[in-house]
């Protein structure tokens, strides 16, 4: 009997000591990151002879743990997006950076000059306002570009962190696998904790899927299905590369350590901090940069266009006030040919430039299309438009393809060099004309007299006229073209000015004083758009109206506005640009759609979009954080260490230990009694 008691007491002492050890270990690791609460369980021995084999295991709810990883990834995505978006939102919300304020101030100064067109000081204010506006564009653009550089740097850091975690998981898989699946030799529980914690840290960087292999390994896949950690310790690593733009780093997956085998990573589905960073770039940062560039180019070109239709303070046809940058195509690494593509903005067609990047894609050595793409590379619109399918390179290069009134090539001119044989099917070039345009638009002149406030033409009537009719509303639309009657710097072509004579009966005669004479009888006494009714003068580059009632024999003249320094008619047209719809809304040509908006509307839409996206992201972060808190509490309810529970277990196991010791004491007493009885 005493022998049985000895066996029972000994096993009870050992089991109680193991329980105390497990409980003490839980208490000691209450603050250890990634530690999972452990529990030791024993089986009753056969024939009632004490405690049998004991097993120490982690308390893990696999479903709760995987949900924790998913929610951690979601919070990582939302927090990274909010962090980055908030910086850009604050940047554009700062009134000192406001492009809208800069445009408003410039037009206020322009109005001062319009009120006193003979004042050189007032014109100088316009030049100063233009430079201040360019400074605002440059400041905002530079700060956004700096943010893009930060994204590249952060992406590189995150890729290194992810690679470290992937490597660690693969190493832990191998170490755990070395213990095999024999229940008699289970792997150390701390290795399992380290692996789960490393997986959690990886899930913070990206969305992952975790599968349990039959040999005990954890296989890790991206949310897109690409393998990160596979069986037998194999794994894939990330690297960053810019193709074709080295300033825009993208994430790639290097297969099995072979640098020559890489696969692209879908930025939209990667999730986690990396996904939030990349989504912020494509969702907010790059569109903001493109829209800034579009605003700068469109405004500068519209101002140039109208200024060149006026007469400056020196009595000459106006010239460019702003200088627009050129741009070059970036070849993709897969290109076979050695040809190049470059481009410029077509003067007067800045209103046709959408806020997009562009791709030139060759379908053969001599045929290509131009695609407007968004920040994520999705094709928005393609040129040429149907029924044409491609542009064709014909003859010897270089080749030039230009936007015009009949060819909507997005307001751009493309120059393709090195000849048709320098390209191959599949070759492509990325063009980013607006990426840094806001920082590179410059003043073409700082002369105050360069502001063309006067109209270059003046209409007059003969002093001998008997009627009260007069020339009004002269509108100059083009200067220096093939059919234009007005050319720079200050002359009429072919011996103009024009003389208009009323012949009676709503009939007029137009004479260019160089032998060209044409008559037209109006159907009524409405003499608007006068020259459009005379085929020889319909494309003169300007038009006007005659108001009032003329008398037969009355004559009128259209002449160059010599000495018209106090004239402000072109200045008024410059002032109207502030509220004119000159900014293209979309690259798509949608019938009956609103195609243009004003500078203020475009800037307001951009700032509002950034604010709205940032606000949505903050709401999403709050929701995802709440879910993570719930999941963490759920997981901690089983896997976390509760000091109250462990303290209670400690007291309970101490008591069982003391009781087991009593069994041994009783066994010893019985044994001693038996010994004494036999003496």
Beta strands, then each sheet from edge to edge (+ up, - down):
strand 1: 38-44
strand 2: 51-58
strand 3: 208-212
strand 4: 218-222
strand 5: 227-229
strand 6: 237-241
strand 7: 250-254
strand 8: 262-264
strand 9: 310-311
strand 10: 322-323
strand 11: 327-331
strand 12: 340-345
strand 13: 357-362
strand 14: 367-373
strand 15: 379-383
strand 16: 391-392
strand 17: 399-402
strand 18: 412-417
strand 19: 428-431
strand 20: 442-443
strand 21: 454-455
strand 22: 457-461
strand 23: 470-476
strand 24: 486-487
strand 25: 491-492
strand 26: 498-504
strand 27: 507-511
strand 28: 517-521
strand 29: 542-547
strand 30: 555-560
strand 31: 583-584
strand 32: 596-597
sheet 1: 1+ 2-
sheet 2: 3+ 4- 5+
sheet 3: 6+ 7- 8+
sheet 4: 9+ 21-
sheet 5: 10+ 20-
sheet 6: 15+ 14- 13+ 19- 11+ 12- 18+ 17-
sheet 7: 15+ 14- 16+
sheet 8: 22+ 30- 26+ 27- 28+
sheet 9: 23+ 29-
sheet 10: 24+ 25-
sheet 11: 31+ 32-
end
